[in-house]
Amino acid sequence: PSLSGNLVYYLVPDEDTTLGSDRACKIVLTGLGMQPFMCSLRHEGCGRRVTLTLLSPDGKPLSPSDLARLGKPQSYHILGQNKKPGRILVNGRMPRAMSQGLNHTDRIIVGHAYCFRLVIPLVAAESTPVSPAEGILSLSGDIEQALFEVVHEHAHEFLECRALMDSIQDRIGHEKAQEFLELFGRTLPLVEEGNLITTTVRPRDHLRFQLEVCSDILTFTTDEPELIVRLYKGTESGEDEAVIDVAELPQFIERLSHIREVY
């Protein structure tokens, strides 16, 4: 089996292949959201099975408390990004257990900088063969699909937004409520990315973006809610935060593009 993309990494049978920014990892990756240790992949089962195990930043398998913390809101300037387990998504979703079996063509997102597709040759040989050109097009589609399917369904903010949509869907309709929830889910990782870059580039400023739902009280019964992004500035103690800016979603997307350029 191998992880394929612009580069191909082969998985040695019956060995743990670790991914992360630490030089001790077998696959060393650097970039946004990359922790010293992110996860490990083990190739076993006569070349047909690959198991992914989530790792803490110090290289140990995640404990149940660490796994539970992944779905809770984090304040980056209080916890520090190096104390939080790395971002690993399988087919757009966070693994629900410390270890998870993977399937042929599964898409694995590591941090905010890498996306891989798992290729298991013995399983691929049993599938319909494709030409090299079709394989390249398929891989390009996999990357686009992997980014589109990212859903932070276990994140505290997403669960709160879902509860809000359930309470107002009678007013705005089920279809619009689902569309708004999907937009919220697609925007949440962008806000997380903005926080990671800001913490890296300006660690002493204690800045934090937060995605929020806003409704006009004068048109509450007839109008749809909107997404806004507030910018908070904290203190060294982490106890007090003040709102220093509010941006509508298009404004935040434009700001994020500039933040990426600075990074």
N, C-alpha and C positions, 0 to 999 in steps of 0.2 A: 504493500500500500504506500501511497505517497500523498503529500499535500501539494497541489499544483496551482499555478497562477503564472505570473511573470517569471517566477523561480519555482523549481521543483525540489521538494525536500523528501527524501526517502526515509521510511520508518523501518528501523532495524527490528527483525523479529525477536519477540520475547525480551525486549528492552524498553525502558521508559524514556521517551524523547521529550525533554522539557523545553518549554518556550518561555522567553522573557528577555529582559535587557541585561541580566547578569551574565558575565563571561562564562560562568559555570554551566549555563544552559547549552543544550546541544543545538538548538536553533536560537540564535541570538537576534532579537528584534529591537529596534529603537524607534521611538516616535511617540505621538501623543497618547497618553493614557497607559503607557507601557510600564509595568511593574518589574522588579528584578526577576520574579517568577510569576507566571500567569497560569499555566496549566501543563499537564503532561499527557502524552498520547502513548498508549501501549498496543503494539501489534502482536496479536496472538491468534489462537484458534486456527492453525494451519493456513494462515494468510487470509482468513475471511472475516476476522473480527478486530475492531479497533475500539479501545476504551479511552474516553477522555476523563481526566481527573482534575478538578479545580484545585489550585494551590494558593496558599497565602503568600504575601510578598517575601517571606523568608524561606519559601520553598517547601513548606509542610502542607499536607492535605488539609483542606478547609475543615474546621470544626463545625458542628451544627449551629453554634452561635454566630460564627462568621457567615455561614450560608444564609441565616435568617437576616443578618444585617444588610445583605446585598439589596433587599427589597425596601429598606427604610430610608427616609430622607437623610442626607448627609450634609453637614456644613463643612465645606472644603477647607476653610481657613481655620476651623477648630480642630478637626481630626487630622488634617494633613493628608494629601493624596497618597503618600507612601504607606499609610496605615490601612488603606482600604483595599480589599482584594480586587484584582484586575477585572476588567470588563471582558467577559467571554460570552458570546452568543452563538447558539447552534440553530441554524435556519431561522434566525431573527429573534430567538427567544433565549432567555437565561435558563441554564440547566436547573432542574428542580432538585437534583441530588448531587452529592459530592462527586460521584462517578456516574458516567452515562455512556452506554454503548452507541457507537456511531454507525451510520449506514453509508454505502457507496453514494457519492455525489452530494453528501451533506456539506453545507456551507458553514464555515467557522469564521466568525469575526473576532479578532484579537485586538483589544484596545480600541482606538479610533483610527488606526493607521493600516491595518492589514485584514485582508479577507482571503481565505483559502477554500479550496474545494477538495474534499477527500476522494481519492481515487483508489479503489480496491480492484486490482487487475483480474483476479479470479471471478469476481462478481461481474465486472465489466465485460468479460469474455462471454458471459452467458446472456448479455443484453444484445439488442440489435446493433450491429456494427455501424459506425459512421466514418465518413471520410475525414482526413486531417482538417480540411477547410470547415466542415460542419462542426468538428470538435472545437475549433477556435471560436466560431460563432456561438456555440453552446456555452463555452467558458465565459465569454463576454456577457451573455445573457444571465449567467449564474451570478456574476458580480452585481449587475443591476438589480436582479431579483433579491439578492441577499440584502442589499441596502434598502430596498423598498419594503421588505417583509419585517424589518426591525420593529418590534413592539415591546415596550417596557410594561408588559401587563402585570408584573408583580411589584412595580414601583409604587410607593405610597401615593405619590401625586396622581398616577394613573388610576388607582383604585378610588381615590377621592373624586376625581373627575367623573368616573363611571357612576358613582353614587349620585352625583349631581345630575347627570344626564338622565338617570332612571327617574329622578324626582320631577324633571321638567319635560320629559318626552311627551306627556299628554298635552302640553302647551305648544311645543314646536313640532311635534310629530316624530315618529320612530325613525324615519329615514334621515331627517336632519340631525337628530340626536346621535345616530351612528356615524354620520359624516363628521360631526364635530369631534366625537371621541377619536376617530381615526386621525384627524388633523392634530389633536392634542398628542396622540401617541407618536406621530412623526416628528413633532416639534420638540418633544421632551429630550431626545438625545442631542439635538442641536444646542439646547440650553446647557446640557451637561458638558458638551464639547467647549462651549464658551467659558464655563467655569473652570475647566481643566487648563485651558490656555491661559486664562487670566491669572490663575493661581501660580502657574509656571513662570509667566512673564513679570507679574507684579505681585510677588508673594507677601510683601509688607503692607499692601494697601487694603487687605481684608475685604475685597470686593466679591459680591456674589449675585448672580442672576437668578431670578425665580420666575417660573411660568405660572401665570394666574388667569382665572376666568373672570371676566368683567361683564356686568349687565347694567343697563341704564334703568334706574328705578322709575323714571317717568314713562318708559315704554316696556316695562318688564313683562306685561301680559301678552304683548304682541311681537316684540323684537327678539332676535336670537342673541345669545351671549357671544362675546368676542374674547380672543386671546390677547393678553398683554404680557410684557416682560418687565418686571421691576428690577432695578439695580440697587442692591443694599450695600452699605459700607459699615463694616464692623469695627471693633476695637481689639486691642491686644488680648484683653480678658475673654473676648468672645461672648460677653453677656448682653451687650446692647448693639442694635443695628438700626440704622436710619436709612430711609428711602431717599436716594439722591437723584434718581431718574426713572421715568416710566416711558416705555416704547411700545408702539403697536407692533404686531408681528412683522409686517414688511420692513419696518425700520430696524428691528432687531436682526433680521436676515441680512440686511445691508451692512449693519455694524459687524456681524459675525464674519462677513467676507473680509473686512478690514482687519479684524482680529487675527484671522488666519494668515493674512499677509505679514503681519507683525511677527507672528510665531515662526 
